Amino acid sequence: MSCRKYSSCLGAIAFALSLEAVTFSFLALPLRAQSIEISLRFPQARDIGAPARTGGGGQRGPTACLKGNLPLTALTPTNNGVKTLLDNPTLYWYVPETRATSAEFIVVDDSGDTVYATTLPLKNTPGIVEVTLPDTVALIPGKEYTWHFAVVCYPKNRDRDEFVRGLILPTSVDILSQELLQETGKGLTPAQKEMLNPEELTKNLAQLKTNPQEAKKRLEQQAQEYSQLGVWSETLTIFTQLSKAFPNDCNLANERQELLNSVALNEIGQTFSLRGCQSN
């Protein structure tokens, strides 16, 4: 069966598994280490009419699909809109302990046409699930996309999925500069534009393997710049990758916790407690 409209596809089509685009990871438990401390508080996001970022379907109890006190939660700003400069951003969710073995992820455009869809395995929950849009998908700056992430609790009864939805808001350096000009009377400086360039982010992430300390310094500076401008996907991706490269860095762990606190995701961060560290 083939179909393009989201409303007719959800729960009906079978998607090919894309392990290259999908990974399952856990936030590391850091200890003490030396690091450059930065202030990383994500700005208060304006309401854009997006759905809630926590799951509301399913049931609770001994036979429930999801267990634990924390619900299925999208790791997004408070308005559940993910602003990004990337053609292929990464999105993140907290998945509680579950007996479900798979989840479904769909992105649709503002016409309801499916842009991307995949299924992914769920293992070793609770944990953070991340999905990166593949190179075959190119989001258009200025357009609005809706994503849907569903834990498939009962494959034969998709009405009982646990799910969350939200928005992807692709932008560009020029759009950001124009928005800043309208808000403050000043656009982005050439140095800011260079730092925000997606190619610069890609280069710095790659250098975590070859020159990790220098790459870390630049990435933390980039994260601060991204966060000040409300660019969520890159900010969280930087800290996810830095946490993998420096799992024992206490200052880095505290910066990540500060970021999550600033968007009211305190409990998610505390689930992966800063063992051996003191939060700022």
C-alpha positions as CSV (number, residue, x, y, z in Angstrom):
1,M,0.0,0.0,0.0
2,S,1.3,3.5,-0.7
3,C,0.0,6.8,0.5
4,R,1.4,10.3,1.1
5,K,-1.1,12.0,3.4
6,Y,-0.2,11.8,7.1
7,S,-3.8,11.3,8.2
8,S,-4.2,8.2,6.1
9,C,-0.8,6.8,6.7
10,L,-0.4,6.9,10.4
11,G,-0.6,3.5,11.9
12,A,-1.2,1.9,8.6
13,I,2.0,1.8,6.6
14,A,5.1,-0.2,7.3
15,F,8.3,1.7,7.3
16,A,11.8,0.5,6.4
17,L,14.2,0.5,9.3
18,S,17.0,3.1,9.0
19,L,19.7,2.3,11.5
20,E,22.1,4.8,10.0
21,A,19.7,7.6,10.8
22,V,18.5,6.3,14.2
23,T,20.5,5.7,17.4
24,F,19.5,4.9,20.9
25,S,21.7,6.5,23.6
26,F,21.8,7.5,27.2
27,L,23.1,10.7,28.8
28,A,26.4,9.9,30.5
29,L,27.0,10.1,34.2
30,P,29.9,12.5,34.6
31,L,32.5,12.9,37.3
32,R,34.9,15.8,37.9
33,A,37.1,17.3,35.2
34,Q,38.4,20.6,34.0
35,S,36.3,22.6,31.6
36,I,35.4,26.1,30.5
37,E,32.2,27.2,32.2
38,I,29.6,29.1,30.2
39,S,26.1,30.3,31.0
40,L,23.6,28.4,29.0
41,R,20.0,29.3,29.6
42,F,17.7,28.9,26.6
43,P,15.4,31.9,26.1
44,Q,11.8,31.8,26.9
45,A,10.0,30.6,23.7
46,R,6.9,32.3,22.5
47,D,3.7,30.2,22.1
48,I,3.4,28.9,18.6
49,G,0.3,26.7,19.1
50,A,2.3,23.4,19.0
51,P,1.0,20.3,20.8
52,A,2.1,19.4,24.3
53,R,5.6,17.8,24.4
54,T,4.6,15.0,26.8
55,G,2.6,11.9,25.9
56,G,-1.1,11.7,26.9
57,G,-2.3,8.5,25.3
58,G,-2.2,4.9,26.7
59,Q,-2.8,3.8,30.2
60,R,-1.0,3.4,33.6
61,G,-1.0,0.4,35.9
62,P,0.7,-3.0,36.1
63,T,-0.2,-3.8,32.5
64,A,0.7,-0.4,31.1
65,C,2.9,0.0,28.1
66,L,5.0,2.7,29.8
67,K,6.2,2.5,33.4
68,G,7.7,5.0,35.8
69,N,6.8,8.5,37.0
70,L,8.0,10.4,34.0
71,P,6.0,10.4,30.8
72,L,7.1,10.0,27.2
73,T,8.6,13.5,26.6
74,A,10.1,15.3,23.7
75,L,13.3,17.1,24.5
76,T,12.3,20.4,23.1
77,P,11.8,24.0,24.2
78,T,8.7,24.8,26.3
79,N,6.8,25.8,23.1
80,N,7.7,22.4,21.5
81,G,9.0,24.1,18.4
82,V,12.5,23.0,17.3
83,K,14.3,25.8,15.4
84,T,17.2,24.6,13.3
85,L,19.6,25.8,10.7
86,L,20.3,22.2,9.6
87,D,18.8,20.5,6.6
88,N,18.9,17.2,8.6
89,P,18.4,18.0,12.3
90,T,18.4,15.5,15.2
91,L,15.4,15.2,17.5
92,Y,15.4,13.7,21.0
93,W,12.8,12.0,23.3
94,Y,12.9,10.6,26.7
95,V,11.2,7.1,26.6
96,P,10.3,5.6,30.0
97,E,10.7,1.9,30.7
98,T,8.5,0.0,28.3
99,R,7.7,-3.4,27.0
100,A,7.1,-2.0,23.5
101,T,9.9,-3.1,21.1
102,S,9.5,-0.4,18.4
103,A,8.6,3.2,17.8
104,E,7.4,5.1,14.7
105,F,8.7,8.6,13.6
106,I,7.0,10.6,10.9
107,V,7.6,14.1,9.6
108,V,5.0,15.9,7.4
109,D,5.0,19.3,5.7
110,D,2.3,22.0,6.1
111,S,0.3,20.3,3.3
112,G,0.1,17.0,5.2
113,D,2.4,15.2,2.9
114,T,4.9,12.8,4.4
115,V,8.5,14.0,4.2
116,Y,10.1,11.2,6.2
117,A,9.0,8.1,8.0
118,T,10.8,5.3,9.8
119,T,10.4,2.7,12.5
120,L,13.1,2.1,15.1
121,P,13.8,-0.5,17.8
122,L,13.4,0.3,21.4
123,K,16.0,-1.3,23.7
124,N,17.1,-0.9,27.3
125,T,14.6,1.7,28.3
126,P,14.4,4.2,30.1
127,G,16.6,6.3,27.9
128,I,17.0,9.0,25.4
129,V,16.1,8.2,21.8
130,E,17.4,10.3,19.0
131,V,16.5,10.4,15.3
132,T,18.5,12.3,12.7
133,L,16.8,13.1,9.4
134,P,18.8,11.5,6.5
135,D,20.5,13.3,3.7
136,T,17.6,12.4,1.4
137,V,15.5,14.9,3.4
138,A,16.1,18.6,2.9
139,L,13.9,20.9,5.1
140,I,13.1,24.3,3.6
141,P,13.9,27.3,5.7
142,G,10.8,29.3,6.6
143,K,8.4,26.4,6.3
144,E,6.8,24.5,9.2
145,Y,6.9,20.8,9.6
146,T,5.1,18.5,12.1
147,W,6.8,15.5,13.6
148,H,5.0,12.6,15.3
149,F,6.8,10.1,17.6
150,A,4.8,7.0,18.7
151,V,5.7,4.1,21.0
152,V,4.0,1.2,19.4
153,C,2.5,-0.5,22.4
154,Y,0.1,-2.9,20.6
155,P,1.0,-3.4,16.9
156,K,-2.4,-4.8,16.2
157,N,-4.2,-1.9,17.9
158,R,-2.5,1.4,17.0
159,D,-5.1,3.4,18.8
160,R,-3.3,2.5,22.0
161,D,0.0,4.0,20.9
162,E,1.8,6.4,23.4
163,F,2.7,9.4,21.3
164,V,3.9,13.0,21.2
165,R,3.9,15.6,18.5
166,G,5.7,18.8,17.8
167,L,7.0,21.2,15.2
168,I,10.3,21.6,13.3
169,L,11.0,25.2,12.3
170,P,13.8,25.3,9.8
171,T,15.5,28.7,9.4
172,S,18.6,30.2,7.9
173,V,21.4,32.6,9.0
174,D,19.8,35.3,6.8
175,I,16.4,34.8,8.3
176,L,17.8,34.9,11.8
177,S,19.7,38.1,11.1
178,Q,16.6,39.7,9.7
179,E,14.6,38.7,12.8
180,L,17.3,40.0,15.1
181,L,17.4,43.3,13.1
182,Q,13.6,43.7,13.6
183,E,13.8,42.9,17.3
184,T,16.9,44.8,18.3
185,G,17.8,47.1,15.4
186,K,21.0,45.1,14.7
187,G,21.5,42.0,12.6
188,L,24.0,39.3,13.0
189,T,27.7,40.3,12.8
190,P,30.0,38.5,10.2
191,A,31.6,36.6,13.1
192,Q,28.2,35.4,14.4
193,K,27.2,34.4,10.9
194,E,30.4,32.3,10.5
195,M,29.9,30.7,13.9
196,L,26.3,29.8,13.1
197,N,27.1,28.3,9.7
198,P,26.1,24.6,9.7
199,E,29.3,23.7,7.9
200,E,31.3,25.1,10.9
201,L,29.3,22.9,13.3
202,T,29.9,19.9,11.1
203,K,33.6,20.6,11.1
204,N,33.9,21.1,14.8
205,L,31.9,17.9,15.6
206,A,34.2,16.0,13.3
207,Q,37.3,17.4,15.1
208,L,36.1,15.9,18.4
209,K,38.0,12.8,17.2
210,T,41.2,14.5,16.1
211,N,41.5,17.6,18.3
212,P,39.0,17.1,21.1
213,Q,39.9,19.9,23.5
214,E,40.0,22.6,20.8
215,A,36.8,21.3,19.2
216,K,35.2,21.3,22.7
217,K,36.0,24.9,23.3
218,R,34.6,26.0,19.9
219,L,31.5,23.9,20.3
220,E,30.7,25.3,23.7
221,Q,31.0,28.8,22.2
222,Q,28.8,27.8,19.4
223,A,26.2,26.3,21.8
224,Q,26.0,29.6,23.6
225,E,25.5,31.5,20.4
226,Y,22.8,29.0,19.2
227,S,21.0,29.1,22.5
228,Q,20.9,32.9,22.7
229,L,19.2,32.9,19.3
230,G,16.7,30.1,20.1
231,V,18.2,27.5,17.8
232,W,17.4,24.4,19.8
233,S,18.4,21.4,17.7
234,E,22.1,22.4,17.3
235,T,22.3,23.4,21.0
236,L,21.2,20.0,22.3
237,T,23.1,18.1,19.6
238,I,26.3,19.8,20.7
239,F,25.9,18.8,24.3
240,T,24.8,15.3,23.4
241,Q,28.0,14.8,21.3
242,L,30.2,16.5,23.9
243,S,28.8,14.3,26.6
244,K,29.8,11.2,24.6
245,A,33.3,12.6,24.0
246,F,33.8,13.9,27.6
247,P,31.7,11.6,29.8
248,N,33.6,12.6,33.0
249,D,33.5,16.4,32.6
250,C,31.5,17.8,35.6
251,N,31.3,21.4,34.2
252,L,30.0,20.1,30.9
253,A,27.4,18.0,32.7
254,N,26.3,21.1,34.7
255,E,26.0,23.1,31.6
256,R,23.8,20.5,30.0
257,Q,21.7,20.4,33.2
258,E,21.4,24.2,33.1
259,L,20.2,23.9,29.5
260,L,17.5,21.3,30.4
261,N,16.5,23.3,33.5
262,S,16.0,26.4,31.3
263,V,13.3,24.6,29.3
264,A,11.6,23.0,32.3
265,L,13.1,19.5,31.7
266,N,14.7,19.4,35.1
267,E,13.4,15.9,35.9
268,I,14.7,14.4,32.7
269,G,18.2,15.7,33.5
270,Q,18.0,14.5,37.1
271,T,17.0,11.0,35.9
272,F,20.6,10.8,34.6
273,S,22.0,12.2,37.8
274,L,25.3,14.0,38.0
275,R,26.9,11.4,40.0
276,G,30.0,12.8,41.7
277,C,29.2,16.3,40.6
278,Q,27.3,19.3,42.1
279,S,24.9,21.1,39.9
280,N,25.3,24.8,39.6
